């Protein structure tokens, strides 16, 4: 019998086998990657040392956010030398005067005023480069104007993650908890992204960090000639730089709750869609291995439920249900532990809904991978 006829006769079995393969891929990611974060315990230091730190915040027309959030960085309980640099990037609002008032009270505040746009360098990279070059200390700690540290020990906890060979520390940038479905979806997506980039780093394959809570040494920045490898791309000052500079040996993560930052989430669906589409326009520039691993995982998520339903209808619902239960139990154990570590445990009762939501999520944002990034960062 010819192969096409054989395949046609047994297409139901092939459908089920394909579903089983997709489920196996999902289980593999849970066990090989994500379980590392679920059961992660920070390595204890034999010698503890505090380092001078330069906190850097870039702001453009962020007067309200500076009033609400900057004090959180300025009142940190950190006895070792540190500074807070705010790069005011061509703001037209009252940011300049607000910063001048803060400077009267906080001696550690250093304001850099930019009054001209950088030619041929769109986005946030130029002001951030100026901030890093202005920094007095080797360790820089980055956050955004719309972020506030989750505790007064943020600087102390983030710098404490540095060991002798560490050059990059990846932190967690959470969002404030609010009422409503949109807030939960935003926080789920943030958790799910952190689940991946923190787990990959633990597996020795770091591929990104988030500018809301990220630290590295200036020597790394200058070794890689700053953002020159992707200066033409508006985004990527955080994820593309880490994708370029992070290695198995120079990167650590920090998931101490006192090391988190909190951001104000989008308040409308359109605002959130715009933010996420801007992020996905940079992920296409990741290294091939990272794109393959992320793409395979996303594809397995996208196909899982359509194949589950098809296998249950056309092959054997009991076998399909058995595979679903095994995969979901493993996933539930991992998600529960990671959500507890990242302070997102209220999302766990809805994790099956969020898992289904990812099918719609990929339909919404896949087209962004093919779009050209917009030339502004605000």
KEKE-3310 file (N, C-alpha, C; in steps of 0.2 Angstrom, whole numbers, plus 5000, padded with zeros to 4 digits):
npx = (5004:5003:5011:5004:4991:4991:4993:4982:4972:4975:4975:4969:4976:4988:4986:4983:4996:5004:4998:5002:5016:5017:5012:5022:5033:5028:5029:5042:5048:5042:5049:5063:5066:5057:5055:5067:5067:5056:5060:5071:5084:5094:5111:5121:5132:5149:5157:5151:5148:5146:5142:5147:5134:5125:5110:5100:5088:5078:5069:5055:5045:5038:5033:5022:5024:5037:5035:5027:5035:5049:5054:5054:5066:5075:5074:5080:5086:5102:5118:5130:5140:5130:5121:5108:5103:5095:5090:5084:5075:5073:5061:5045:5036:5034:5045:5058:5058:5052:5062:5072:5067:5067:5081:5085:5083:5088:5104:5110:5105:5107:5105:5103:5101:5095:5094:5094:5089:5095:5103:5099:5099:5086:5073:5076:5089:5100:5099:5100:5113:5120:5117:5123:5137:5138:5138:5145:5149:5154:5144:5128:5111:5096:5080:5063:5054:5041:5041:5042:5052:5049:5052:5062:5074:5078:5090:5100:5097:5097:5111:5117:5116:5127:5141:5158:5161:5150:5142:5130:5114:5098:5082:5065:5052:5037:5019:5007:4994:4977:4959:4950:4949:4959:4970:4974:4977:4988:4997:4998:5004:5016:5021:5023:5032:5043:5044:5050:5062:5069:5071:5077:5089:5094:5096:5107:5106:5104:5093:5087:5082:5073:5070:5064:5069:5084:5101:5119:5137:5147:5158:5154:5145:5153:5162:5155:5153:5142:5126:5128:5127:5114:5108:5100:5088:5073:5068:5074:5084:5085:5081:5088:5101:5105:5103:5113:5125:5124:5130:5132:5140:5141:5130:5116:5101:5088:5076:5072:5059:5060:5068:5061:5053:5039:5026:5015:5001:4995:4980:4970:4964:4969:4981:4989:4990:4997:5009:5014:5015:5026:5036:5037:5042:5056:5060:5063:5076:5084:5096:5099:5097:5090:5078:5074:5071:5062:5052:5048:5042:5032:5024:5021:5012:5002:4997:4992:4979:4970:4974:4971:4957:4954:4960:4952:4940:4941:4950:4953:4945:4948:4962:4967:4962:4969:4982:4981:4978:4990:5000:4994:4994:5008:5011:5004:5010:5022:5019:5012:5022:5031:5024:5021:5034:5036:5027:5014:5003:4989:4985:4985:4973:4967:4974:4972:4963:4971:4981:4973:4970:4982:4982:4974:4981:4993:4988:4985:4997:5007:5007:5015:5028:5032:5032:5039:5049:5043:5049:5051:5052:5043)
npy = (4994:5011:5025:5037:5033:5025:5034:5041:5032:5030:5043:5047:5041:5046:5060:5059:5055:5066:5075:5070:5071:5086:5088:5081:5090:5101:5096:5093:5106:5111:5102:5102:5116:5126:5120:5122:5136:5134:5127:5134:5139:5152:5153:5152:5165:5164:5175:5191:5206:5223:5234:5250:5258:5264:5270:5271:5281:5284:5297:5304:5316:5313:5318:5316:5302:5303:5311:5302:5290:5291:5295:5282:5276:5285:5285:5273:5261:5260:5259:5260:5268:5277:5282:5291:5293:5303:5304:5316:5316:5327:5332:5340:5343:5348:5341:5345:5355:5348:5339:5347:5352:5340:5337:5347:5341:5328:5323:5313:5312:5314:5324:5323:5333:5332:5340:5340:5329:5313:5309:5297:5287:5280:5279:5274:5272:5281:5291:5282:5277:5289:5290:5279:5281:5293:5288:5285:5274:5256:5246:5247:5250:5248:5255:5260:5276:5274:5265:5258:5254:5238:5238:5245:5240:5237:5241:5236:5222:5219:5221:5212:5200:5199:5189:5184:5181:5187:5197:5202:5204:5198:5204:5204:5213:5217:5220:5232:5226:5226:5228:5218:5210:5214:5218:5206:5198:5206:5204:5190:5188:5195:5187:5175:5178:5181:5168:5161:5169:5169:5156:5151:5157:5151:5139:5141:5147:5162:5175:5187:5202:5213:5230:5237:5232:5228:5224:5228:5227:5241:5238:5228:5234:5243:5234:5228:5238:5247:5250:5248:5237:5236:5249:5255:5250:5255:5249:5237:5240:5234:5219:5215:5219:5211:5199:5199:5201:5193:5178:5160:5160:5173:5178:5180:5177:5186:5183:5188:5194:5207:5213:5216:5226:5237:5241:5253:5246:5245:5254:5252:5242:5244:5252:5242:5233:5240:5242:5228:5224:5232:5227:5214:5217:5217:5205:5197:5199:5191:5179:5164:5151:5155:5160:5149:5140:5148:5149:5136:5132:5142:5138:5125:5128:5135:5125:5115:5114:5115:5102:5094:5094:5089:5076:5070:5070:5063:5052:5045:5049:5046:5043:5055:5064:5058:5062:5075:5077:5073:5082:5094:5093:5092:5105:5113:5111:5116:5130:5134:5134:5144:5155:5158:5161:5173:5181:5181:5173:5174:5172:5159:5151:5153:5148:5138:5144:5155:5147:5142:5155:5158:5154:5163:5174:5172:5173:5186:5193:5188:5194:5205:5202:5203:5216:5233:5241:5255:5272:5278:5279:5283)
npz = (5000:4996:5003:5005:5005:5016:5026:5025:5029:5042:5049:5060:5071:5068:5071:5085:5089:5085:5094:5106:5105:5105:5118:5125:5123:5130:5143:5144:5144:5156:5165:5162:5161:5168:5181:5187:5192:5200:5211:5215:5225:5232:5230:5244:5251:5255:5259:5262:5254:5252:5239:5230:5222:5207:5203:5190:5181:5167:5160:5151:5150:5162:5174:5183:5187:5192:5203:5211:5211:5212:5225:5231:5227:5232:5246:5250:5261:5263:5267:5261:5249:5237:5222:5214:5198:5187:5171:5162:5148:5136:5141:5140:5150:5167:5173:5175:5185:5196:5198:5202:5214:5222:5222:5231:5243:5243:5243:5236:5224:5206:5193:5175:5162:5146:5131:5117:5104:5100:5085:5073:5083:5089:5102:5119:5121:5119:5130:5141:5139:5141:5155:5160:5157:5164:5177:5193:5199:5198:5197:5190:5192:5185:5182:5179:5176:5179:5189:5206:5219:5228:5241:5255:5254:5241:5233:5241:5241:5228:5224:5232:5226:5218:5214:5214:5201:5194:5183:5178:5184:5185:5188:5195:5188:5194:5193:5200:5209:5204:5203:5191:5175:5165:5172:5179:5167:5162:5173:5173:5160:5163:5173:5166:5157:5165:5171:5160:5156:5168:5172:5160:5162:5174:5168:5161:5150:5147:5141:5141:5150:5160:5159:5169:5181:5183:5183:5180:5177:5173:5165:5157:5149:5142:5136:5127:5118:5122:5116:5103:5094:5091:5089:5080:5082:5090:5103:5115:5123:5135:5134:5122:5124:5135:5129:5120:5129:5140:5148:5152:5163:5169:5173:5185:5194:5204:5215:5227:5237:5242:5233:5222:5209:5207:5195:5187:5180:5163:5159:5150:5136:5124:5127:5133:5123:5113:5120:5122:5108:5104:5112:5106:5093:5095:5099:5088:5085:5093:5098:5087:5094:5105:5099:5093:5104:5112:5102:5099:5111:5112:5100:5104:5115:5108:5099:5108:5114:5103:5097:5107:5108:5096:5095:5106:5100:5087:5089:5103:5117:5131:5131:5127:5137:5148:5145:5145:5159:5165:5160:5165:5179:5182:5177:5185:5198:5196:5192:5203:5213:5208:5206:5220:5224:5216:5221:5216:5219:5219:5206:5203:5205:5193:5183:5173:5165:5160:5154:5143:5137:5131:5118:5112:5114:5107:5094:5094:5095:5087:5073:5076:5076:5063:5060:5058:5070:5080:5079:5092:5110:5119)
capx = (5000:5006:5012:4999:4985:4992:4993:4975:4968:4977:4976:4967:4981:4994:4984:4985:5003:5006:4996:5006:5022:5016:5011:5029:5037:5026:5031:5049:5049:5041:5053:5069:5068:5054:5056:5073:5064:5051:5064:5077:5087:5100:5118:5124:5139:5154:5159:5146:5151:5141:5146:5144:5129:5122:5103:5098:5081:5077:5062:5053:5038:5036:5032:5018:5028:5043:5033:5025:5039:5056:5055:5055:5073:5079:5074:5083:5091:5108:5123:5136:5140:5126:5118:5102:5104:5089:5091:5078:5076:5070:5054:5041:5032:5037:5050:5064:5057:5051:5069:5076:5065:5070:5088:5087:5082:5092:5111:5112:5101:5111:5100:5106:5096:5096:5090:5094:5088:5101:5102:5100:5098:5080:5072:5079:5096:5105:5098:5102:5120:5122:5116:5128:5143:5139:5138:5151:5151:5154:5137:5122:5105:5091:5073:5059:5051:5034:5042:5044:5055:5044:5054:5067:5080:5079:5097:5104:5095:5099:5118:5119:5116:5133:5146:5164:5161:5144:5142:5123:5109:5091:5077:5058:5048:5030:5014:5003:4988:4971:4954:4948:4952:4964:4975:4976:4980:4994:5001:4999:5009:5023:5024:5024:5038:5048:5045:5054:5069:5073:5072:5083:5096:5096:5098:5114:5105:5101:5092:5084:5080:5068:5073:5061:5073:5090:5108:5125:5143:5149:5163:5150:5142:5159:5165:5150:5152:5135:5120:5130:5125:5106:5107:5095:5081:5070:5068:5080:5089:5086:5082:5093:5108:5106:5104:5120:5130:5124:5133:5131:5144:5142:5123:5113:5094:5087:5069:5070:5053:5062:5072:5056:5050:5031:5024:5008:4999:4990:4973:4966:4966:4973:4987:4992:4991:5003:5016:5016:5017:5032:5041:5038:5046:5063:5062:5065:5083:5087:5101:5095:5095:5085:5072:5071:5068:5055:5047:5046:5038:5026:5021:5018:5006:4997:4994:4990:4972:4966:4975:4968:4950:4954:4961:4947:4934:4942:4953:4951:4944:4951:4969:4968:4961:4975:4988:4980:4979:4997:5003:4991:4996:5015:5011:5001:5015:5028:5016:5011:5028:5034:5019:5022:5040:5036:5021:5008:4999:4982:4983:4985:4966:4965:4980:4970:4960:4977:4984:4969:4971:4988:4980:4971:4987:4998:4985:4985:5003:5011:5009:5020:5035:5034:5032:5045:5048:5041:5056:5051:5051:5037)
capy = (5000:5017:5028:5042:5030:5022:5039:5043:5027:5031:5050:5049:5039:5051:5066:5058:5055:5073:5078:5067:5075:5092:5087:5079:5096:5105:5093:5094:5113:5111:5099:5104:5123:5129:5117:5125:5141:5132:5124:5138:5142:5156:5150:5156:5168:5163:5182:5196:5212:5228:5238:5256:5257:5269:5269:5275:5281:5288:5299:5309:5319:5308:5322:5313:5296:5305:5313:5296:5284:5292:5294:5275:5275:5290:5284:5267:5260:5257:5263:5260:5274:5275:5288:5290:5297:5303:5307:5319:5316:5332:5333:5346:5345:5351:5336:5348:5358:5343:5336:5352:5351:5333:5338:5351:5337:5322:5324:5307:5313:5317:5325:5324:5336:5332:5345:5338:5322:5310:5308:5290:5282:5281:5276:5275:5269:5287:5294:5277:5277:5295:5289:5274:5285:5297:5284:5285:5267:5251:5243:5251:5247:5251:5255:5265:5281:5272:5259:5260:5248:5235:5238:5250:5236:5235:5242:5231:5215:5218:5221:5206:5194:5199:5185:5186:5181:5190:5204:5204:5202:5199:5205:5204:5219:5216:5226:5233:5222:5230:5224:5218:5205:5216:5218:5199:5196:5209:5201:5184:5189:5197:5181:5170:5180:5180:5161:5159:5172:5167:5149:5150:5159:5146:5133:5143:5150:5168:5178:5193:5205:5218:5237:5239:5229:5225:5227:5225:5231:5246:5235:5224:5239:5245:5228:5226:5244:5249:5247:5249:5231:5237:5256:5257:5248:5259:5245:5232:5243:5229:5212:5214:5220:5205:5194:5200:5201:5188:5171:5155:5161:5180:5180:5177:5180:5188:5183:5190:5198:5214:5215:5217:5233:5237:5246:5254:5243:5248:5254:5251:5236:5247:5254:5236:5230:5244:5240:5221:5224:5235:5222:5208:5219:5216:5198:5193:5200:5187:5174:5159:5146:5158:5161:5142:5137:5151:5148:5129:5132:5145:5133:5119:5131:5137:5119:5110:5113:5112:5095:5090:5093:5085:5069:5068:5069:5059:5046:5042:5054:5044:5044:5062:5066:5056:5066:5082:5077:5072:5088:5099:5092:5094:5112:5116:5111:5121:5136:5136:5136:5150:5161:5159:5165:5179:5186:5181:5167:5175:5170:5152:5148:5154:5146:5134:5149:5158:5143:5143:5162:5159:5152:5169:5178:5171:5175:5193:5196:5185:5198:5210:5199:5205:5223:5237:5245:5263:5275:5282:5275:5286)
capz = (5000:4995:5010:5006:5007:5023:5031:5025:5033:5050:5051:5067:5075:5067:5075:5092:5090:5085:5100:5111:5104:5108:5126:5128:5123:5135:5149:5144:5146:5163:5169:5161:5162:5173:5188:5190:5195:5205:5216:5216:5231:5231:5233:5250:5250:5260:5261:5260:5253:5249:5233:5228:5216:5204:5201:5184:5179:5161:5160:5146:5151:5167:5180:5188:5189:5196:5210:5214:5212:5213:5232:5233:5225:5235:5253:5251:5267:5260:5270:5257:5244:5231:5219:5210:5192:5183:5164:5160:5141:5132:5143:5139:5156:5173:5176:5177:5191:5201:5200:5206:5221:5225:5223:5237:5249:5243:5240:5231:5217:5201:5187:5169:5157:5139:5127:5110:5102:5097:5078:5071:5088:5091:5108:5125:5121:5120:5137:5145:5138:5145:5162:5162:5157:5170:5184:5197:5202:5193:5197:5189:5194:5181:5183:5175:5180:5182:5194:5212:5223:5232:5248:5256:5253:5234:5231:5245:5239:5221:5224:5236:5221:5214:5217:5212:5194:5192:5179:5176:5189:5182:5194:5193:5188:5194:5192:5205:5209:5204:5201:5184:5171:5162:5177:5179:5161:5162:5178:5170:5155:5166:5177:5161:5154:5170:5171:5155:5156:5174:5171:5155:5165:5178:5164:5158:5143:5148:5134:5141:5156:5159:5161:5176:5187:5179:5185:5177:5178:5167:5161:5152:5144:5138:5133:5121:5115:5123:5112:5096:5090:5089:5090:5075:5084:5096:5109:5116:5128:5141:5132:5116:5127:5139:5124:5117:5134:5145:5147:5157:5169:5171:5175:5191:5195:5210:5216:5234:5236:5243:5227:5216:5208:5205:5190:5186:5174:5158:5161:5144:5132:5118:5129:5134:5116:5110:5124:5120:5101:5104:5114:5101:5087:5096:5100:5082:5084:5098:5095:5084:5099:5109:5095:5092:5111:5113:5096:5100:5117:5110:5096:5108:5118:5103:5096:5113:5115:5097:5096:5113:5106:5089:5097:5110:5095:5082:5091:5109:5122:5137:5131:5126:5144:5152:5143:5148:5166:5167:5159:5169:5186:5182:5176:5191:5203:5194:5192:5210:5217:5205:5208:5227:5224:5213:5224:5211:5220:5218:5200:5203:5204:5186:5178:5167:5160:5157:5149:5137:5135:5127:5111:5109:5115:5101:5088:5094:5095:5081:5068:5078:5074:5056:5060:5059:5077:5079:5081:5098:5116:5123)
cpx = (5004:5006:5006:4992:4985:4991:4985:4971:4969:4978:4974:4972:4987:4992:4985:4992:5006:5004:5000:5013:5022:5016:5018:5033:5035:5029:5039:5051:5048:5046:5061:5071:5064:5054:5062:5071:5060:5055:5071:5078:5093:5106:5120:5131:5143:5156:5154:5149:5146:5146:5143:5139:5126:5116:5102:5091:5081:5070:5061:5046:5035:5035:5028:5021:5034:5041:5031:5030:5046:5058:5057:5063:5077:5079:5076:5087:5097:5114:5129:5135:5135:5124:5112:5102:5097:5091:5085:5079:5072:5062:5051:5037:5036:5042:5056:5064:5056:5058:5073:5074:5067:5077:5090:5087:5087:5098:5113:5109:5106:5106:5104:5101:5099:5091:5090:5093:5094:5099:5104:5101:5091:5079:5075:5086:5101:5104:5101:5110:5123:5122:5122:5135:5144:5140:5145:5154:5150:5148:5132:5116:5099:5084:5070:5056:5044:5035:5044:5047:5049:5046:5060:5074:5082:5086:5101:5103:5098:5107:5121:5119:5123:5138:5153:5164:5155:5145:5135:5119:5102:5086:5070:5055:5040:5026:5010:4996:4982:4965:4953:4952:4959:4971:4978:4979:4987:4999:5003:5005:5016:5026:5026:5031:5044:5050:5050:5061:5073:5075:5078:5089:5098:5099:5105:5112:5101:5100:5089:5083:5075:5071:5070:5065:5079:5096:5114:5131:5144:5154:5160:5147:5147:5162:5161:5149:5144:5130:5122:5127:5118:5104:5101:5088:5079:5070:5074:5085:5090:5086:5087:5100:5109:5107:5110:5126:5130:5127:5131:5134:5144:5135:5120:5106:5093:5079:5067:5064:5055:5066:5067:5055:5042:5030:5017:5006:4995:4983:4968:4968:4971:4980:4992:4994:4997:5009:5018:5019:5024:5038:5042:5042:5053:5065:5064:5073:5087:5092:5097:5093:5090:5078:5069:5068:5062:5050:5044:5041:5031:5021:5017:5012:5001:4993:4990:4983:4968:4967:4972:4961:4949:4955:4956:4941:4935:4946:4951:4951:4948:4958:4971:4967:4967:4981:4987:4980:4986:5001:5001:4994:5004:5015:5009:5006:5020:5025:5015:5017:5031:5030:5020:5029:5040:5030:5015:5003:4992:4980:4983:4978:4964:4970:4978:4967:4966:4980:4980:4970:4977:4987:4978:4977:4992:4995:4985:4991:5008:5012:5014:5027:5037:5034:5038:5044:5047:5048:5056:5050:5046:5032)
cpy = (5006:5021:5034:5039:5027:5028:5041:5039:5028:5038:5051:5047:5044:5058:5065:5058:5062:5077:5076:5070:5082:5092:5086:5086:5100:5102:5094:5101:5114:5108:5101:5112:5126:5127:5120:5132:5139:5130:5128:5140:5146:5153:5155:5158:5166:5170:5187:5202:5217:5232:5245:5255:5264:5267:5273:5275:5286:5290:5304:5310:5314:5312:5318:5306:5298:5307:5307:5291:5285:5292:5287:5273:5279:5289:5277:5266:5256:5262:5264:5266:5272:5282:5286:5295:5297:5307:5310:5321:5321:5332:5340:5348:5348:5346:5340:5351:5354:5340:5341:5352:5345:5334:5342:5346:5331:5323:5319:5308:5317:5318:5327:5327:5335:5336:5345:5331:5319:5308:5300:5285:5283:5277:5278:5274:5275:5289:5288:5276:5283:5293:5284:5277:5290:5294:5284:5278:5262:5247:5248:5247:5251:5250:5260:5270:5279:5266:5262:5253:5245:5236:5244:5247:5234:5236:5236:5224:5214:5217:5215:5200:5194:5194:5187:5186:5184:5197:5207:5201:5203:5199:5204:5210:5217:5222:5226:5229:5227:5225:5224:5213:5207:5216:5211:5196:5199:5206:5194:5184:5190:5191:5176:5171:5179:5172:5159:5162:5170:5160:5147:5152:5154:5140:5135:5145:5157:5172:5185:5195:5210:5225:5239:5237:5225:5229:5224:5230:5235:5242:5230:5228:5241:5240:5227:5233:5247:5246:5247:5243:5232:5244:5258:5254:5252:5255:5241:5234:5238:5222:5211:5215:5214:5199:5193:5199:5196:5181:5166:5157:5168:5182:5177:5181:5182:5188:5184:5195:5206:5217:5217:5225:5232:5243:5247:5251:5247:5248:5253:5245:5239:5249:5247:5233:5233:5242:5233:5221:5227:5231:5216:5210:5218:5209:5194:5194:5195:5182:5168:5153:5149:5158:5154:5139:5141:5150:5141:5129:5136:5141:5128:5122:5132:5131:5114:5109:5112:5105:5091:5089:5088:5078:5066:5066:5063:5053:5043:5047:5053:5045:5051:5066:5064:5060:5073:5083:5077:5079:5094:5099:5094:5102:5116:5116:5116:5128:5139:5138:5143:5156:5163:5163:5172:5184:5186:5175:5168:5173:5163:5149:5148:5152:5142:5139:5153:5154:5143:5150:5162:5158:5159:5174:5178:5174:5183:5196:5193:5190:5204:5208:5202:5212:5227:5241:5252:5266:5279:5277:5278:5287)
cpz = (5000:5002:5010:5008:5014:5028:5031:5029:5041:5052:5058:5072:5074:5071:5082:5093:5090:5092:5106:5111:5107:5115:5129:5128:5128:5142:5150:5146:5154:5167:5169:5163:5168:5180:5191:5194:5201:5212:5218:5223:5230:5234:5239:5249:5256:5263:5258:5260:5250:5244:5232:5222:5214:5201:5195:5182:5173:5161:5154:5148:5156:5174:5185:5191:5194:5203:5214:5216:5214:5220:5234:5232:5230:5243:5254:5257:5264:5262:5266:5252:5238:5228:5215:5204:5188:5176:5162:5152:5137:5134:5142:5145:5161:5176:5179:5184:5197:5203:5204:5213:5225:5226:5229:5244:5249:5239:5235:5225:5212:5195:5181:5164:5150:5135:5120:5109:5099:5090:5077:5077:5092:5098:5114:5126:5123:5127:5142:5145:5142:5152:5164:5162:5162:5177:5187:5199:5196:5192:5196:5190:5190:5183:5179:5179:5183:5186:5201:5216:5227:5240:5248:5255:5246:5232:5235:5243:5232:5220:5227:5231:5217:5218:5213:5204:5190:5189:5178:5182:5186:5188:5191:5194:5188:5193:5198:5204:5209:5202:5193:5180:5168:5166:5178:5173:5160:5167:5176:5165:5158:5170:5172:5158:5158:5171:5166:5156:5162:5174:5166:5158:5170:5174:5160:5151:5144:5142:5135:5149:5155:5162:5167:5182:5184:5182:5181:5178:5172:5163:5156:5147:5139:5134:5126:5117:5116:5119:5105:5091:5088:5090:5085:5077:5090:5102:5110:5120:5134:5138:5127:5119:5131:5134:5121:5122:5139:5143:5153:5164:5172:5173:5181:5191:5202:5211:5223:5233:5238:5237:5221:5215:5206:5200:5190:5180:5169:5160:5156:5140:5126:5121:5130:5127:5113:5114:5122:5113:5101:5107:5109:5095:5089:5097:5094:5081:5089:5094:5092:5089:5103:5105:5094:5099:5112:5108:5097:5106:5115:5105:5099:5112:5114:5101:5101:5113:5109:5096:5101:5111:5100:5091:5101:5105:5090:5083:5097:5115:5129:5137:5131:5133:5148:5151:5146:5155:5168:5166:5163:5176:5186:5181:5182:5197:5202:5195:5199:5214:5214:5207:5215:5228:5221:5216:5220:5212:5219:5211:5199:5201:5197:5181:5172:5162:5157:5152:5142:5133:5130:5120:5108:5109:5109:5095:5088:5092:5090:5076:5070:5077:5068:5055:5061:5066:5075:5082:5087:5104:5120:5118)
residu = (UNK:UNK:UNK:UNK:UNK:UNK:UNK:UNK:UNK:UNK:UNK:UNK:UNK:UNK:UNK:UNK:UNK:UNK:UNK:UNK:UNK:UNK:UNK:UNK:UNK:UNK:UNK:UNK:UNK:UNK:UNK:UNK:UNK:UNK:UNK:UNK:UNK:UNK:UNK:UNK:UNK:UNK:UNK:UNK:UNK:UNK:UNK:UNK:UNK:UNK:UNK:UNK:UNK:UNK:UNK:UNK:UNK:UNK:UNK:UNK:UNK:UNK:UNK:UNK:UNK:UNK:UNK:UNK:UNK:UNK:UNK:UNK:UNK:UNK:UNK:UNK:UNK:UNK:UNK:UNK:UNK:UNK:UNK:UNK:UNK:UNK:UNK:UNK:UNK:UNK:UNK:UNK:UNK:UNK:UNK:UNK:UNK:UNK:UNK:UNK:UNK:UNK:UNK:UNK:UNK:UNK:UNK:UNK:UNK:UNK:UNK:UNK:UNK:UNK:UNK:UNK:UNK:UNK:UNK:UNK:UNK:UNK:UNK:UNK:UNK:UNK:UNK:UNK:UNK:UNK:UNK:UNK:UNK:UNK:UNK:UNK:UNK:UNK:UNK:UNK:UNK:UNK:UNK:UNK:UNK:UNK:UNK:UNK:UNK:UNK:UNK:UNK:UNK:UNK:UNK:UNK:UNK:UNK:UNK:UNK:UNK:UNK:UNK:UNK:UNK:UNK:UNK:UNK:UNK:UNK:UNK:UNK:UNK:UNK:UNK:UNK:UNK:UNK:UNK:UNK:UNK:UNK:UNK:UNK:UNK:UNK:UNK:UNK:UNK:UNK:UNK:UNK:UNK:UNK:UNK:UNK:UNK:UNK:UNK:UNK:UNK:UNK:UNK:UNK:UNK:UNK:UNK:UNK:UNK:UNK:UNK:UNK:UNK:UNK:UNK:UNK:UNK:UNK:UNK:UNK:UNK:UNK:UNK:UNK:UNK:UNK:UNK:UNK:UNK:UNK:UNK:UNK:UNK:UNK:UNK:UNK:UNK:UNK:UNK:UNK:UNK:UNK:UNK:UNK:UNK:UNK:UNK:UNK:UNK:UNK:UNK:UNK:UNK:UNK:UNK:UNK:UNK:UNK:UNK:UNK:UNK:UNK:UNK:UNK:UNK:UNK:UNK:UNK:UNK:UNK:UNK:UNK:UNK:UNK:UNK:UNK:UNK:UNK:UNK:UNK:UNK:UNK:UNK:UNK:UNK:UNK:UNK:UNK:UNK:UNK:UNK:UNK:UNK:UNK:UNK:UNK:UNK:UNK:UNK:UNK:UNK:UNK:UNK:UNK:UNK:UNK:UNK:UNK:UNK:UNK:UNK:UNK:UNK:UNK:UNK:UNK:UNK:UNK:UNK:UNK:UNK:UNK:UNK:UNK:UNK:UNK:UNK:UNK:UNK:UNK:UNK:UNK:UNK:UNK:UNK:UNK:UNK:UNK:UNK:UNK:UNK:UNK:UNK:UNK:UNK:UNK:UNK:UNK:UNK:UNK:UNK:UNK:UNK:UNK:UNK:UNK:UNK:UNK:UNK:UNK:UNK:UNK:UNK:UNK:UNK:UNK:UNK:UNK:UNK:UNK:UNK:UNK:UNK:UNK:UNK:UNK:UNK:UNK)
# end
